[in-house]
Amino acid sequence: MWDKIVAFFTVDGFAYELLLSFLPILPLLRPRKLAAVRIPIAIVALILIACGTFPYVVGTNDFLSSLWYLMLAVLTVCAVRLCFQGDFWNALFLSMSAYVIQHLLFRFSKLWEFVLFRAGVPEGSWLYVFTYFLSMAAVFSVCYFLFTRRLEKEKNFRANNIKLLLSTMLIVIALIILNRFTETELVREQMEYSYLHLFHIFFGLVCGFILLDSLYTNVYNKKLEEDIGIIQLLWQSDRKQYEMFRQNLDTMNIKYHDLKHQLGLMQAGGSGGPWLKEALDAVNVLSLMQKTGNETLDIVLVQKHMMCDAAGIELVTIVDGSLLQKLDETDIYSLFGNALDNAIECLKGVEEEEKRTITLTVRKVGEMAKIEVENYVPSEVKIVGGFPQTTKQDKENHGYGVKSIAFIVEKYGGIMHFDVTEHTFILDIMLPL
């Protein structure tokens, strides 16, 4: 009985192993419309084809056996393309990932078989089945934590390095053929549990991990390069906005002082009526200019105070801008601008007036400058991979403000932390002085 179970999962069950090998990369799969119908149909079709052709092909001829495994690989790519979002290259990337994970599972389970056989455990023992499932849990966990988690928060990743994908595919094909011929030859020569076979197992494990690492590192780096490119464009835009607002503020300050002086003379003369007080209140908006000890931060705070006043939001600041002299002007504008913009955007939909408050503090803690932005959040904010997830519908094109903050903090050797407790969202940044 145990012989049949072991054979089912380790030999005849290749198709099942391949399907199960998608589990570690499940967070990377984005279902298409009607996926609830497409996926079961694809799985059943793949299993029926595999089980229907297996007895007539595998074992009869090594070359035909290798072609059978390749046929399943092609069908898997087609199934992924049918059921999940992304182009052909994404489908190839995901399918090869599952194929290599299955290969690692096969080799790791073979390693346990080698150990058990050498330990004198009789073939067909329940230990073989136990170590098989142990191998599955170990391989799937390692692959998830080492590879999938790199891309898990990047739902819009693209596997567009065609040269790498094709070269990896050729290596996988070579491994399939090599594995099939080597396994058959070792059994034929009664060397299935020899040290030569042990070397073959380790060789397969090393190749599998190298393939997965190169695939995922390349896709991750490509995504990182794209993010950096977008953030650099945003920085250029921020610099232009900063220069324009600074020039406009200088002009407004001149006009403000002239107008305030004229209105003051009118008020002293007792002329103007009720409209004079309204006019004085209107020009006093520029009195919002704080002297924090950092001119750039002063300009940012004037702009954000104006935005908050227009939106009915109170911005409370306790700031020592002298701690930020080390930072570039554009970095200060981008960091505080993005942090406060996110808080303002969050509070725009809050109706309770007492909750429409943003608190910004910049103070010295030891040899660090501590920047903290605190505001109310009406709904739960999920923190994934250390970053808050955007609530916008178009998630692919949002979230770059937070990434921009992260790049600036990393640029100056600082650390950043997000925290959500009882409807309070806190952005905490520590920058070394």
C-alpha positions as CSV (number, residue, x, y, z in Angstrom):
1,M,0.0,0.0,0.0
2,W,2.7,2.4,1.0
3,D,4.6,1.6,-2.2
4,K,1.6,2.8,-4.3
5,I,1.2,6.0,-2.2
6,V,4.9,6.8,-2.5
7,A,4.9,6.1,-6.3
8,F,1.8,8.2,-6.8
9,F,3.3,11.3,-5.1
10,T,6.9,10.9,-6.2
11,V,6.6,9.5,-9.8
12,D,3.1,9.4,-11.2
13,G,2.1,12.6,-9.4
14,F,4.4,15.0,-11.3
15,A,1.5,17.0,-12.6
16,Y,0.1,17.3,-9.1
17,E,3.5,18.4,-7.8
18,L,3.7,21.0,-10.5
19,L,0.3,22.4,-9.6
20,L,1.1,22.4,-5.9
21,S,4.3,24.2,-6.7
22,F,2.3,27.3,-7.5
23,L,1.4,27.6,-3.8
24,P,4.6,29.5,-2.8
25,I,4.1,32.0,-5.6
26,L,0.3,32.4,-5.0
27,P,0.6,36.0,-3.9
28,L,2.1,36.9,-7.3
29,L,-0.9,35.6,-9.3
30,R,-3.5,38.1,-10.3
31,P,-6.7,36.3,-11.4
32,R,-8.4,37.3,-14.7
33,K,-12.2,37.8,-15.0
34,L,-14.1,34.5,-14.5
35,A,-11.0,33.1,-12.8
36,A,-13.3,31.0,-10.6
37,V,-14.4,29.1,-13.7
38,R,-11.1,29.3,-15.7
39,I,-8.8,27.9,-13.0
40,P,-10.7,24.7,-12.2
41,I,-11.1,23.9,-15.9
42,A,-7.4,24.5,-16.5
43,I,-6.4,22.3,-13.6
44,V,-8.7,19.4,-14.6
45,A,-7.6,19.6,-18.2
46,L,-3.9,19.6,-17.2
47,I,-4.4,16.6,-14.9
48,L,-6.4,14.6,-17.4
49,I,-3.8,15.2,-20.2
50,A,-1.0,14.3,-17.8
51,C,-2.6,11.1,-16.4
52,G,-3.9,10.1,-19.9
53,T,-0.5,10.3,-21.6
54,F,1.8,9.3,-18.7
55,P,1.4,5.5,-19.0
56,Y,2.1,5.5,-22.8
57,V,5.1,7.9,-22.8
58,V,7.1,8.0,-19.5
59,G,9.3,5.0,-19.0
60,T,9.1,3.7,-22.5
61,N,11.8,6.0,-23.9
62,D,14.0,8.6,-22.2
63,F,13.7,11.1,-25.1
64,L,9.9,10.7,-25.2
65,S,9.8,11.0,-21.4
66,S,11.7,14.3,-21.6
67,L,9.3,15.6,-24.3
68,W,6.4,14.7,-22.0
69,Y,7.7,16.9,-19.2
70,L,8.3,19.7,-21.7
71,M,4.7,19.3,-23.0
72,L,3.4,19.8,-19.5
73,A,5.6,22.9,-19.1
74,V,4.1,24.4,-22.3
75,L,0.6,23.5,-21.2
76,T,1.3,25.1,-17.8
77,V,2.3,28.4,-19.5
78,C,-0.9,28.4,-21.5
79,A,-3.0,27.7,-18.4
80,V,-1.3,30.5,-16.5
81,R,-1.8,32.9,-19.5
82,L,-5.5,31.9,-19.6
83,C,-6.2,32.2,-15.9
84,F,-4.1,35.1,-14.7
85,Q,-3.2,38.6,-15.7
86,G,0.0,39.6,-17.4
87,D,1.6,39.0,-20.8
88,F,3.2,35.9,-22.2
89,W,6.6,36.7,-20.5
90,N,4.9,37.0,-17.1
91,A,3.2,33.7,-17.6
92,L,6.5,32.1,-18.6
93,F,8.2,33.6,-15.6
94,L,5.5,32.3,-13.2
95,S,5.4,28.8,-14.9
96,M,9.2,28.4,-14.8
97,S,9.2,29.5,-11.1
98,A,6.7,26.6,-10.4
99,Y,8.7,24.2,-12.5
100,V,11.9,25.0,-10.7
101,I,10.2,24.7,-7.3
102,Q,8.9,21.3,-8.3
103,H,12.4,20.3,-9.4
104,L,13.7,21.4,-5.9
105,L,10.9,19.4,-4.2
106,F,11.8,16.3,-6.3
107,R,15.5,16.6,-5.5
108,F,15.0,17.4,-1.8
109,S,12.7,14.4,-1.4
110,K,15.3,12.2,-3.2
111,L,17.8,13.5,-0.6
112,W,15.6,12.2,2.2
113,E,15.2,8.9,0.4
114,F,18.9,8.6,0.2
115,V,19.3,9.3,3.9
116,L,16.5,6.9,4.9
117,F,17.9,4.1,2.7
118,R,21.4,4.6,4.1
119,A,20.0,4.5,7.6
120,G,18.5,1.1,6.9
121,V,14.8,2.2,6.8
122,P,13.0,-0.4,4.6
123,E,11.5,1.0,1.3
124,G,7.7,1.6,1.6
125,S,7.9,2.7,5.2
126,W,5.6,5.5,6.4
127,L,8.8,7.6,7.0
128,Y,9.2,8.0,3.2
129,V,5.8,9.6,2.9
130,F,6.4,11.7,6.0
131,T,9.7,13.0,4.8
132,Y,8.1,13.7,1.4
133,F,5.6,16.1,2.9
134,L,8.3,17.5,5.1
135,S,10.3,18.2,2.0
136,M,7.3,19.9,0.4
137,A,6.7,22.2,3.5
138,A,10.5,23.0,3.7
139,V,10.9,23.8,0.0
140,F,7.7,25.8,-0.3
141,S,8.5,27.9,2.8
142,V,12.1,28.6,1.7
143,C,11.0,29.6,-1.8
144,Y,8.3,31.9,-0.4
145,F,10.5,33.7,2.1
146,L,13.5,33.9,-0.2
147,F,11.9,34.8,-3.5
148,T,8.1,35.5,-3.5
149,R,8.3,38.1,-0.7
150,R,10.6,40.2,-2.8
151,L,7.8,40.8,-5.3
152,E,4.8,40.3,-3.1
153,K,4.1,44.0,-2.5
154,E,4.8,44.8,-6.2
155,K,1.6,43.6,-7.8
156,N,2.4,45.3,-11.1
157,F,5.8,43.7,-11.6
158,R,6.8,42.8,-15.2
159,A,9.1,40.0,-16.2
160,N,10.4,41.8,-19.4
161,N,14.0,40.6,-19.6
162,I,13.3,38.3,-22.5
163,K,17.0,37.2,-22.9
164,L,17.2,36.0,-19.3
165,L,13.8,34.3,-19.5
166,L,14.7,32.4,-22.7
167,S,18.2,31.4,-21.3
168,T,16.6,30.2,-18.1
169,M,14.0,28.2,-20.0
170,L,16.8,26.5,-22.0
171,I,18.7,25.7,-18.7
172,V,15.4,24.3,-17.3
173,I,15.0,22.1,-20.4
174,A,18.6,20.9,-20.2
175,L,18.0,20.0,-16.5
176,I,14.8,18.1,-17.3
177,I,16.6,16.1,-20.0
178,L,19.8,15.6,-17.9
179,N,17.7,14.5,-14.9
180,R,15.7,12.0,-16.9
181,F,18.7,10.4,-18.5
182,T,20.8,10.4,-15.3
183,E,18.0,8.9,-13.1
184,T,17.3,6.2,-15.6
185,E,21.0,5.3,-16.0
186,L,21.6,5.2,-12.2
187,V,18.7,2.8,-11.7
188,R,19.9,0.7,-14.6
189,E,23.4,0.5,-13.1
190,Q,21.9,-0.2,-9.6
191,M,23.6,3.0,-8.3
192,E,20.3,4.7,-7.2
193,Y,21.7,5.2,-3.6
194,S,25.3,5.7,-4.5
195,Y,27.4,8.8,-3.7
196,L,27.3,9.6,-7.4
197,H,23.5,9.9,-7.0
198,L,24.0,12.1,-3.9
199,F,26.2,14.4,-6.0
200,H,23.5,14.5,-8.7
201,I,20.9,15.5,-6.1
202,F,23.0,18.3,-4.7
203,F,23.8,19.5,-8.2
204,G,20.1,19.8,-9.0
205,L,19.4,21.6,-5.8
206,V,22.1,24.2,-6.3
207,C,21.1,24.8,-10.0
208,G,17.5,25.2,-9.0
209,F,18.2,27.8,-6.3
210,I,20.6,29.7,-8.6
211,L,17.9,29.8,-11.3
212,L,15.2,31.1,-9.0
213,D,17.5,33.7,-7.5
214,S,18.6,35.0,-10.9
215,L,15.0,35.2,-12.1
216,Y,13.6,37.0,-9.0
217,T,16.6,39.3,-8.5
218,N,16.4,40.5,-12.1
219,V,12.6,41.1,-11.9
220,Y,13.0,42.9,-8.6
221,N,15.8,45.0,-9.8
222,K,13.9,45.9,-12.9
223,K,10.9,47.0,-10.8
224,L,13.3,49.0,-8.5
225,E,14.9,50.7,-11.5
226,E,11.4,51.7,-12.8
227,D,10.4,53.0,-9.4
228,I,13.6,55.0,-9.1
229,G,13.0,56.5,-12.6
230,I,9.5,57.6,-11.6
231,I,10.7,59.0,-8.3
232,Q,13.4,61.0,-10.0
233,L,10.8,62.5,-12.3
234,L,8.7,63.3,-9.2
235,W,11.7,64.9,-7.6
236,Q,12.3,67.1,-10.7
237,S,8.7,68.1,-10.6
238,D,9.0,68.9,-6.9
239,R,12.0,71.1,-7.5
240,K,10.1,73.0,-10.2
241,Q,7.1,73.4,-7.9
242,Y,9.4,74.5,-5.1
243,E,11.1,77.1,-7.2
244,M,7.8,78.5,-8.6
245,F,6.2,78.6,-5.2
246,R,9.2,80.3,-3.6
247,Q,9.3,83.0,-6.3
248,N,5.5,83.5,-6.0
249,L,5.9,83.7,-2.2
250,D,8.5,86.4,-2.5
251,T,6.2,88.4,-4.8
252,M,3.3,87.8,-2.4
253,N,5.3,88.9,0.6
254,I,6.2,92.3,-1.0
255,K,2.6,92.9,-2.0
256,Y,1.4,91.6,1.4
257,H,3.5,94.2,3.3
258,D,2.4,97.0,1.0
259,L,-1.2,96.1,1.2
260,K,-1.2,95.5,4.9
261,H,0.4,98.9,5.4
262,Q,-2.2,100.7,3.3
263,L,-5.1,98.8,5.0
264,G,-3.7,99.7,8.3
265,L,-3.6,103.4,7.4
266,M,-7.2,103.2,6.3
267,Q,-8.2,101.4,9.6
268,A,-6.4,104.1,11.6
269,G,-8.3,106.8,9.7
270,G,-11.6,105.1,10.6
271,S,-12.6,104.5,7.0
272,G,-13.4,101.3,5.1
273,G,-16.3,99.9,7.0
274,P,-16.9,96.1,7.7
275,W,-15.1,95.1,4.5
276,L,-11.8,96.4,5.9
277,K,-11.6,93.7,8.6
278,E,-12.3,91.0,6.0
279,A,-9.6,92.4,3.8
280,L,-7.1,92.4,6.7
281,D,-8.0,88.8,7.6
282,A,-7.5,87.8,3.9
283,V,-4.0,89.2,3.6
284,N,-3.0,87.8,7.0
285,V,-2.8,84.3,5.4
286,L,0.9,85.1,4.8
287,S,1.3,85.5,8.5
288,L,1.3,81.7,8.5
289,M,5.0,81.9,7.5
290,Q,6.8,80.2,10.4
291,K,10.4,80.7,11.3
292,T,11.5,77.2,11.9
293,G,15.2,77.7,11.3
294,N,15.0,76.2,7.8
295,E,13.9,78.4,5.0
296,T,12.8,75.5,2.7
297,L,10.7,74.0,5.5
298,D,9.2,77.4,6.1
299,I,8.0,77.5,2.5
300,V,6.6,74.0,2.6
301,L,4.6,74.8,5.8
302,V,3.1,77.9,4.3
303,Q,1.9,75.9,1.3
304,K,0.5,73.1,3.4
305,H,-1.1,75.6,5.8
306,M,-2.9,77.1,2.9
307,M,-4.1,73.7,1.7
308,C,-5.2,72.8,5.2
309,D,-7.1,76.1,5.6
310,A,-8.9,75.5,2.3
311,A,-9.9,72.0,3.3
312,G,-10.9,72.9,6.9
313,I,-8.0,71.0,8.4
314,E,-5.9,72.1,11.4
315,L,-2.1,71.7,11.0
316,V,-0.3,71.8,14.3
317,T,3.5,72.1,14.0
318,I,6.2,71.9,16.7
319,V,9.3,72.1,14.5
320,D,13.0,72.7,14.9
321,G,14.1,73.2,11.3
322,S,17.7,73.8,12.2
323,L,18.1,70.0,12.6
324,L,17.5,69.6,8.8
325,Q,20.4,71.7,7.5
326,K,22.1,68.6,6.2
327,L,19.2,67.9,3.8
328,D,19.0,69.1,0.2
329,E,16.2,71.7,-0.5
330,T,14.4,69.4,-2.9
331,D,14.6,66.5,-0.5
332,I,13.0,68.6,2.3
333,Y,10.3,69.8,-0.1
334,S,9.6,66.2,-1.3
335,L,9.8,64.5,2.1
336,F,7.5,66.9,4.1
337,G,5.3,67.6,1.0
338,N,4.5,64.0,0.4
339,A,4.1,63.2,4.1
340,L,1.7,66.1,4.7
341,D,-0.1,65.6,1.3
342,N,-0.9,62.0,2.4
343,A,-2.3,63.1,5.7
344,I,-4.4,65.9,4.1
345,E,-5.8,63.5,1.5
346,C,-6.8,61.1,4.3
347,L,-8.6,63.8,6.3
348,K,-10.5,65.3,3.4
349,G,-13.2,62.6,3.8
350,V,-13.5,62.9,7.6
351,E,-16.7,64.8,8.7
352,E,-16.0,65.2,12.4
353,E,-14.3,68.5,12.8
354,E,-12.4,67.5,16.0
355,K,-10.7,64.7,14.1
356,R,-9.5,66.9,11.2
357,T,-6.1,67.6,12.7
358,I,-2.5,66.9,11.6
359,T,0.4,67.1,14.0
360,L,3.9,67.6,12.7
361,T,6.9,67.5,15.0
362,V,10.6,67.8,14.3
363,R,12.8,67.5,17.4
364,K,16.2,66.2,18.5
365,V,16.4,62.7,20.1
366,G,20.0,61.9,21.1
367,E,22.1,62.3,17.9
368,M,19.0,61.9,15.7
369,A,16.4,64.2,14.2
370,K,13.0,62.7,14.8
371,I,10.3,63.6,12.3
372,E,6.7,62.6,13.2
373,V,3.5,63.1,11.3
374,E,0.3,62.0,13.1
375,N,-3.3,62.1,11.8
376,Y,-6.6,60.4,12.2
377,V,-7.5,57.6,9.8
378,P,-11.2,56.7,9.3
379,S,-10.6,53.1,8.3
380,E,-7.9,50.4,8.8
381,V,-4.6,50.9,7.0
382,K,-2.8,47.7,6.0
383,I,1.0,47.7,6.5
384,V,2.5,45.2,4.0
385,G,6.3,44.9,3.8
386,G,6.7,47.9,6.1
387,F,4.7,50.2,3.8
388,P,1.1,51.3,4.1
389,Q,-1.1,50.1,1.2
390,T,-2.8,52.9,-0.8
391,T,-6.6,53.0,-0.6
392,K,-6.9,54.3,-4.2
393,Q,-8.5,52.1,-6.8
394,D,-5.6,52.5,-9.2
395,K,-3.0,50.9,-6.9
396,E,-0.5,50.5,-9.8
397,N,0.0,54.3,-10.2
398,H,-0.2,55.3,-6.6
399,G,2.0,54.9,-3.6
400,Y,5.1,56.6,-5.1
401,G,4.9,59.4,-2.5
402,V,5.7,56.9,0.2
403,K,8.4,55.3,-1.9
404,S,9.9,58.8,-2.5
405,I,10.0,59.4,1.3
406,A,11.6,56.0,1.8
407,F,14.4,56.8,-0.8
408,I,15.1,60.1,0.8
409,V,15.3,58.6,4.3
410,E,17.6,55.8,3.0
411,K,19.7,58.4,1.2
412,Y,20.6,60.1,4.5
413,G,21.1,56.9,6.4
414,G,17.9,57.2,8.4
415,I,15.1,54.8,9.3
416,M,11.3,55.0,8.7
417,H,8.5,53.3,10.5
418,F,4.7,53.4,10.0
419,D,2.3,52.6,12.8
420,V,-1.5,52.5,13.0
421,T,-3.2,52.3,16.5
422,E,-6.9,53.0,17.2
423,H,-7.5,55.1,14.1
424,T,-4.3,57.0,14.5
425,F,-1.7,56.9,11.7
426,I,1.9,57.8,12.6
427,L,4.8,58.3,10.2
428,D,8.0,58.2,12.3
429,I,11.4,59.1,10.7
430,M,14.8,59.2,12.4
431,L,17.7,60.9,10.6
432,P,21.2,61.0,11.9
433,L,22.6,64.4,12.7
